[in-house]
Amino acid sequence: MTTTVLIVDDSRVSRMMLQTYAKETQPDWHYLEAASGDEALRVAEAQTIDLAIMDVNMPGMSGLDAAALLRERQPAATIVVLTANVQQSTRTKASELGLHFVEKPITPDSATRILALLGERDA
């Protein structure tokens, strides 16, 4: 069974960087992308998402709102908020929703930490 990862960020460069880093350690996983919260929910309708990596500040629906809906629709998914929006209110909201929180910038280290969260779920 292939692990499916959904990368959600309005920045195409951010999505590409994260996917590049993730593929270095997990090249056989299936990677999907979305540029908004609304698009992420449409993509997730068609398949089971194992790991969703969600930016917070995007046009339209925020990443936190999209993550909350994704959590309802796919409760087994590991959802990570990856954002430069590091205010305590954002961290608190993420925690209340049962989401993991990782600060940008996107680096090989942050990608490794995110992928390890999926492993913790399966342990």
Phi and psi restraints in degrees (value plus and minus 20) as a CYANA .aco file:
   2 THR   PHI    -102.8   -62.8
   2 THR   PSI     117.8   157.8
   3 THR   PHI     -98.2   -58.2
   3 THR   PSI     112.1   152.1
   4 THR   PHI    -129.8   -89.8
   4 THR   PSI     106.8   146.8
   5 VAL   PHI    -136.6   -96.6
   5 VAL   PSI     109.9   149.9
   6 LEU   PHI    -130.2   -90.2
   6 LEU   PSI      98.8   138.8
   7 ILE   PHI    -125.1   -85.1
   7 ILE   PSI     100.0   140.0
   8 VAL   PHI    -141.2  -101.2
   8 VAL   PSI      93.9   133.9
   9 ASP   PHI    -181.0  -141.0
   9 ASP   PSI     119.4   159.4
  10 ASP   PHI     -92.9   -52.9
  10 ASP   PSI     -33.2     6.8
  11 SER   PHI    -111.1   -71.1
  11 SER   PSI      96.3   136.3
  12 ARG   PHI     -80.8   -40.8
  12 ARG   PSI     -58.7   -18.7
  13 VAL   PHI     -82.1   -42.1
  13 VAL   PSI     -63.4   -23.4
  14 SER   PHI     -81.9   -41.9
  14 SER   PSI     -63.4   -23.4
  15 ARG   PHI     -82.0   -42.0
  15 ARG   PSI     -63.3   -23.3
  16 MET   PHI     -85.5   -45.5
  16 MET   PSI     -62.5   -22.5
  17 MET   PHI     -82.1   -42.1
  17 MET   PSI     -67.3   -27.3
  18 LEU   PHI     -83.2   -43.2
  18 LEU   PSI     -62.5   -22.5
  19 GLN   PHI     -85.0   -45.0
  19 GLN   PSI     -60.4   -20.4
  20 THR   PHI     -80.5   -40.5
  20 THR   PSI     -67.9   -27.9
  21 TYR   PHI     -84.0   -44.0
  21 TYR   PSI     -61.8   -21.8
  22 ALA   PHI     -84.9   -44.9
  22 ALA   PSI     -60.4   -20.4
  23 LYS   PHI     -86.8   -46.8
  23 LYS   PSI     -39.8     0.2
  24 GLU   PHI     -83.4   -43.4
  24 GLU   PSI     -54.3   -14.3
  25 THR   PHI    -127.3   -87.3
  25 THR   PSI     -42.2    -2.2
  26 GLN   PHI    -151.8  -111.8
  26 GLN   PSI      46.1    86.1
  27 PRO   PHI     -89.6   -49.6
  27 PRO   PSI     -39.8     0.2
  28 ASP   PHI    -112.1   -72.1
  28 ASP   PSI     -23.7    16.3
  29 TRP   PHI     -92.7   -52.7
  29 TRP   PSI     138.9   178.9
  30 HIS   PHI    -116.6   -76.6
  30 HIS   PSI     102.4   142.4
  31 TYR   PHI    -130.3   -90.3
  31 TYR   PSI     110.6   150.6
  32 LEU   PHI    -140.1  -100.1
  32 LEU   PSI     134.4   174.4
  33 GLU   PHI    -149.4  -109.4
  33 GLU   PSI     131.7   171.7
  34 ALA   PHI    -165.8  -125.8
  34 ALA   PSI     125.2   165.2
  35 ALA   PHI    -119.3   -79.3
  35 ALA   PSI     -20.0    20.0
  36 SER   PHI    -176.3  -136.3
  36 SER   PSI     146.2   186.2
  37 GLY   PHI     -82.9   -42.9
  37 GLY   PSI     -62.0   -22.0
  38 ASP   PHI     -80.9   -40.9
  38 ASP   PSI     -65.1   -25.1
  39 GLU   PHI     -84.7   -44.7
  39 GLU   PSI     -57.6   -17.6
  40 ALA   PHI     -80.4   -40.4
  40 ALA   PSI     -62.9   -22.9
  41 LEU   PHI     -86.7   -46.7
  41 LEU   PSI     -57.3   -17.3
  42 ARG   PHI     -84.6   -44.6
  42 ARG   PSI     -63.8   -23.8
  43 VAL   PHI     -82.1   -42.1
  43 VAL   PSI     -61.2   -21.2
  44 ALA   PHI     -92.9   -52.9
  44 ALA   PSI     -35.9     4.1
  45 GLU   PHI     -84.4   -44.4
  45 GLU   PSI     -52.0   -12.0
  46 ALA   PHI    -108.4   -68.4
  46 ALA   PSI     -30.7     9.3
  47 GLN   PHI    -179.9  -139.9
  47 GLN   PSI     145.1   185.1
  48 THR   PHI    -100.4   -60.4
  48 THR   PSI     110.3   150.3
  49 ILE   PHI    -123.0   -83.0
  49 ILE   PSI     106.6   146.6
  50 ASP   PHI    -107.4   -67.4
  50 ASP   PSI     -59.4   -19.4
  51 LEU   PHI    -159.2  -119.2
  51 LEU   PSI     105.0   145.0
  52 ALA   PHI    -135.6   -95.6
  52 ALA   PSI     111.3   151.3
  53 ILE   PHI    -136.3   -96.3
  53 ILE   PSI      95.4   135.4
  54 MET   PHI    -144.3  -104.3
  54 MET   PSI     103.4   143.4
  55 ASP   PHI     -91.8   -51.8
  55 ASP   PSI     139.3   179.3
  56 VAL   PHI    -113.5   -73.5
  56 VAL   PSI     -73.0   -33.0
  57 ASN   PHI    -109.6   -69.6
  57 ASN   PSI      85.0   125.0
  58 MET   PHI    -161.2  -121.2
  58 MET   PSI     137.9   177.9
  59 PRO   PHI     -82.1   -42.1
  59 PRO   PSI     128.0   168.0
  60 GLY   PHI      55.7    95.7
  60 GLY   PSI    -155.3  -115.3
  61 MET   PHI     -85.9   -45.9
  61 MET   PSI     113.5   153.5
  62 SER   PHI     -89.9   -49.9
  62 SER   PSI     140.5   180.5
  63 GLY   PHI     -82.8   -42.8
  63 GLY   PSI     -55.5   -15.5
  64 LEU   PHI     -86.7   -46.7
  64 LEU   PSI     -61.7   -21.7
  65 ASP   PHI     -85.5   -45.5
  65 ASP   PSI     -62.5   -22.5
  66 ALA   PHI     -84.7   -44.7
  66 ALA   PSI     -60.1   -20.1
  67 ALA   PHI     -83.6   -43.6
  67 ALA   PSI     -59.1   -19.1
  68 ALA   PHI     -82.3   -42.3
  68 ALA   PSI     -62.7   -22.7
  69 LEU   PHI     -89.1   -49.1
  69 LEU   PSI     -60.0   -20.0
  70 LEU   PHI     -82.7   -42.7
  70 LEU   PSI     -59.8   -19.8
  71 ARG   PHI     -78.9   -38.9
  71 ARG   PSI     -61.9   -21.9
  72 GLU   PHI     -84.7   -44.7
  72 GLU   PSI     -61.7   -21.7
  73 ARG   PHI    -100.7   -60.7
  73 ARG   PSI     -50.7   -10.7
  74 GLN   PHI    -156.1  -116.1
  74 GLN   PSI      54.4    94.4
  75 PRO   PHI     -82.6   -42.6
  75 PRO   PSI     -41.0    -1.0
  76 ALA   PHI    -102.8   -62.8
  76 ALA   PSI     -30.9     9.1
  77 ALA   PHI     -88.7   -48.7
  77 ALA   PSI     122.5   162.5
  78 THR   PHI    -106.8   -66.8
  78 THR   PSI     104.4   144.4
  79 ILE   PHI    -139.7   -99.7
  79 ILE   PSI     107.4   147.4
  80 VAL   PHI    -138.8   -98.8
  80 VAL   PSI     109.0   149.0
  81 VAL   PHI    -109.4   -69.4
  81 VAL   PSI     101.3   141.3
  82 LEU   PHI    -138.5   -98.5
  82 LEU   PSI      86.2   126.2
  83 THR   PHI    -170.2  -130.2
  83 THR   PSI     136.8   176.8
  84 ALA   PHI    -109.6   -69.6
  84 ALA   PSI     -25.8    14.2
  85 ASN   PHI    -103.0   -63.0
  85 ASN   PSI      67.5   107.5
  86 VAL   PHI    -120.4   -80.4
  86 VAL   PSI      -6.2    33.8
  87 GLN   PHI     -79.8   -39.8
  87 GLN   PSI     132.3   172.3
  88 GLN   PHI     -79.4   -39.4
  88 GLN   PSI     -55.1   -15.1
  89 SER   PHI     -82.4   -42.4
  89 SER   PSI     -56.4   -16.4
  90 THR   PHI     -89.4   -49.4
  90 THR   PSI     -63.2   -23.2
  91 ARG   PHI     -82.0   -42.0
  91 ARG   PSI     -62.8   -22.8
  92 THR   PHI     -83.6   -43.6
  92 THR   PSI     -66.2   -26.2
  93 LYS   PHI     -81.3   -41.3
  93 LYS   PSI     -63.0   -23.0
  94 ALA   PHI     -80.5   -40.5
  94 ALA   PSI     -64.4   -24.4
  95 SER   PHI     -83.6   -43.6
  95 SER   PSI     -62.8   -22.8
  96 GLU   PHI     -81.0   -41.0
  96 GLU   PSI     -51.5   -11.5
  97 LEU   PHI    -105.9   -65.9
  97 LEU   PSI     -22.6    17.4
  98 GLY   PHI      56.7    96.7
  98 GLY   PSI       9.5    49.5
  99 LEU   PHI    -121.8   -81.8
  99 LEU   PSI     133.3   173.3
 100 HIS   PHI    -106.3   -66.3
 100 HIS   PSI     135.4   175.4
 101 PHE   PHI    -148.3  -108.3
 101 PHE   PSI     104.8   144.8
 102 VAL   PHI    -152.3  -112.3
 102 VAL   PSI     112.5   152.5
 103 GLU   PHI    -100.1   -60.1
 103 GLU   PSI     122.2   162.2
 104 LYS   PHI     -93.6   -53.6
 104 LYS   PSI     137.3   177.3
 105 PRO   PHI    -103.2   -63.2
 105 PRO   PSI     143.7   183.7
 106 ILE   PHI    -100.5   -60.5
 106 ILE   PSI      99.6   139.6
 107 THR   PHI    -155.7  -115.7
 107 THR   PSI     148.6   188.6
 108 PRO   PHI     -77.1   -37.1
 108 PRO   PSI     -56.5   -16.5
 109 ASP   PHI     -86.8   -46.8
 109 ASP   PSI     -64.8   -24.8
 110 SER   PHI     -85.8   -45.8
 110 SER   PSI     -56.8   -16.8
 111 ALA   PHI     -83.7   -43.7
 111 ALA   PSI     -61.6   -21.6
 112 THR   PHI     -82.4   -42.4
 112 THR   PSI     -63.5   -23.5
 113 ARG   PHI     -82.1   -42.1
 113 ARG   PSI     -59.7   -19.7
 114 ILE   PHI     -85.0   -45.0
 114 ILE   PSI     -67.3   -27.3
 115 LEU   PHI     -83.5   -43.5
 115 LEU   PSI     -52.7   -12.7
 116 ALA   PHI     -86.2   -46.2
 116 ALA   PSI     -48.2    -8.2
 117 LEU   PHI     -83.1   -43.1
 117 LEU   PSI     -54.9   -14.9
 118 LEU   PHI     -87.2   -47.2
 118 LEU   PSI     -58.4   -18.4
 119 GLY   PHI     -83.6   -43.6
 119 GLY   PSI     -57.2   -17.2
 120 GLU   PHI     -83.7   -43.7
 120 GLU   PSI     -56.0   -16.0
 121 ARG   PHI     -83.5   -43.5
 121 ARG   PSI     -59.5   -19.5
 122 ASP   PHI    -102.7   -62.7
 122 ASP   PSI     -30.6     9.4
